[in-house]
Amino acid sequence: MAKHRMKHGRRQTFIGSVAVLVVVAFVGFLMITNLRVNRTTVTSNDTAELIEARVRQVNELQQEVNKLSTQIDTLNKLATNSKDATGNDAGSGTMLPAVEGEGLTVTLNDSQLWKNRVDANGSSADIDSYVIHQQDVEAVVDALWAGGAEVMQIMDQRILANSAVICAGNVLLLQGKRYSPPFTISAIGPVKSMERALDESDTINTFKQYVTAFGLGYDVKQEFLHFDETPSLLQPLKYAKVIPEANKNNDQQPEQPAEDTNGSN
């Protein structure tokens, strides 16, 4: 009987050891999985770092594009032995040359009064009235073009034929970069004409009412401006052509019935 009890005790000890080993291994697996999940979650949730990483990547790629575009432009000039006479016509090159001259700089900024309108929950029903919107930037751009602006720049980006002004919240997105207010729109051209266009713009006059009522920032300054060279479009734009009036009329005329050469009715 003693020997039988000893064997049974050994069997229980072995089974218990295996069970403990399995439990420890399972707990270790759970800990490692939890660490991996938490690490991924922290990385994914850190939106600010992701955005900054993307911005740095865009800046690096833009610098590379600028360098390659300059090299291509230099080779094109050597091959064609020609110079671009105008400051804003790229011709066959890939770089717009640097330009400078008298112009206007319009600065738009969010209101500092919005903090007084935020409730205890951090929200406000009319917070949109205290921030700059996409249509505000577009109104200034349109007015400057209408006033005869020759070259324009928003923040540090030259405005090209493919440029688009897009706002996400109160952040300006332009050609792969993000900008926070204040927003600056600079234009080289006839100063008096551009000032008059700003004053006569209905959209800007409406915006000025918000400046008075909600404290938005609006400042127009005359100054000597310098724009650095920048890559232009790599592919020429193609435009639709108007159909000549004569051909258009011919296309709309109904077909005449063929004459009966046999004289039959």
Secondary structure as GFF3:
##gff-version 3
##sequence-region A 1 265
A	DSSP	alpha_helix	2	45	.	.	.	ID=ss1
A	DSSP	alpha_helix	47	80	.	.	.	ID=ss2
A	DSSP	beta_strand	95	96	.	.	.	ID=ss3
A	DSSP	beta_strand	99	109	.	.	.	ID=ss4
A	DSSP	three_ten_helix	114	117	.	.	.	ID=ss5
A	DSSP	three_ten_helix	127	130	.	.	.	ID=ss6
A	DSSP	alpha_helix	134	146	.	.	.	ID=ss7
A	DSSP	beta_strand	151	154	.	.	.	ID=ss8
A	DSSP	beta_strand	157	158	.	.	.	ID=ss9
A	DSSP	beta_strand	166	168	.	.	.	ID=ss10
A	DSSP	beta_strand	171	174	.	.	.	ID=ss11
A	DSSP	beta_strand	177	179	.	.	.	ID=ss12
A	DSSP	beta_strand	183	188	.	.	.	ID=ss13
A	DSSP	alpha_helix	191	200	.	.	.	ID=ss14
A	DSSP	alpha_helix	202	214	.	.	.	ID=ss15
A	DSSP	beta_strand	217	227	.	.	.	ID=ss16
A	DSSP	beta_strand	230	231	.	.	.	ID=ss17
A	DSSP	alpha_helix	245	252	.	.	.	ID=ss18
###
